């Protein structure tokens, strides 16, 4: 199966790329997704070996901070069953889970993060999901071309 590319949004005050760097084995589960379209990507589309951009949102200068790799495909998010969790969902059961997560491993933190403003200046990225008006999805597909353009930008 062909490798796919993704963008995962996070608020750096909740979990940043630097937190991922410090995690045991630089690996963590990507939890808390509570949007059905994003859930479907986690459950059905994202595969082990896929690569992801880590994007910091809800900050003074939102942008892509670095990369990670998917090390475990989608599986039920146990927090949906825990009534004390902020991610609890009373409609979820172990027989019919509603929410999924993946495990990712840190690959690279960009020396110079790529701001949303900088990304908008590249014609090759004009159709990127992130740059579309009203795009708020926390899990987004990225094309191979977009992936390569952004990596090239990060190295310059």
N, C-alpha and C positions, 0 to 999 in steps of 0.2 A: 504494500500500500504506500502511496506517495505521501511524503511528509507534508504536513500542513503547518500554517503559521497563524498565530493568534495574538491578541492584545488583551491583557487583563488589567482592569482598573482597580486601584486601591487608594484609600486616603492614607497619606503617610503618617498621620497621627494615630491611625488604627494599626496599620501594618505596612512598613516601608520595604524597599529593596534592601536597605541596610539591616533590617530585622531578618530578612531571608538569608543574607550573608552570614549572620550570626547564629542561625538555627543549626541544630545538630545535623551534621552531614550536609549543611546548606540546603536542607529539604524541609518542606512543610506541605500541609494540605491547604487547598484553596477553598475556604469555607464562607458561608454567609450569603451565597447568591440566592436571591429570592425574587427572581424574574423568570418567567417560564421560557422565554426565548433563550436567555443565557443558560438556564438549566438544561435545555435541550442540547445546546452545544456541549456542555459538560458531560451529560449522560450519553449522548449518541454520536458525537462528531470528533471530539478531541481524543487523540490516541497517544499511547506511549511513544516517545521519540519526537513528537511535535515540539516546535519551538514557540516561545511566547515572549512578547515585549511586556515589561512591567511598566505601567503608566501610573504616575501619581496625579490624582485629581483632587479637587477641593483644596487647593493650595494657592499661594500667591502666584506661582508660575507653574501651571500644570505641564507635564511633559513625560516623555519616555525616558526612563532612568537606566534601563539595562535589559538583559535577557535572562531567560530561564528555560529549562527543558521539562517536558512532561515525563514523569517517571512512573506514574500510575494512572491508569484510565479511570473514568468516572465510576464512583461507588456511592451508596447512600450516605448522606451527611447525618451522623448520629445525633447532632445537636437538635434536629427536628423533633426528636422523641423526648428530649429533656425539658420538662416543664420549667426548670430554673434557667434555661438558656434564653438569651435574647433572640435566638433563632428558632425557638420552639414553634411547632405547627401542630395544633390539636387534631387536624384532619389527617396527618401523616401516620401511617402504621408500618411496621416492619414488612408486612405482606404487600403494602402499596406505598412505598416511599414516594415522597413528592420532590425532595431536594437532593442534589448530588454534589460531589466535590471531586477534585482531582488532586494528585500530589505533584508538586513541581520542585525542581532543584535549581539553585542559583547557577548561572553560567558566567555572567559578566555585568559589572556595573560600569556604565559609561563615565569616562572621565569628565565629559561635558554633557549633561543631560540635554535632550532635544526638546525644546519647548514647543508647545502647541503653535505658538506664533511662527517659529522657525519652520515647522512642518508645513504650514500653510503657504510658504514661499516656494514650494517645489511642485511644478506642473505634474510630475510623475505621480504625485500623491493626491491629486485633485479629486479622485473618486474614492479615496480611502474612507471607510466607514466612519472612523473617528472624526473626520473633517466635515462630515455632512451635517447640515443644520438639524438640530434636535436630536442628534445622536447621543444617547445617554447610557446605552447598554454597557454593562460591566465586563462582558465577555464578547469579543468581536473577532471575526475572521480578518486576516491580513493576507493579501495576495503575495505570491513569491516575489513578484517585481517590487511591490511596496517594501517587503522585508529587505531585499537587497539594497534598495535605495536608502533606506533608513540606516542600515549597517554601514554603508559607505559614508553617509553623513556623520555618523558617530565616530568614524575613524579620522575624519578631517579636522 
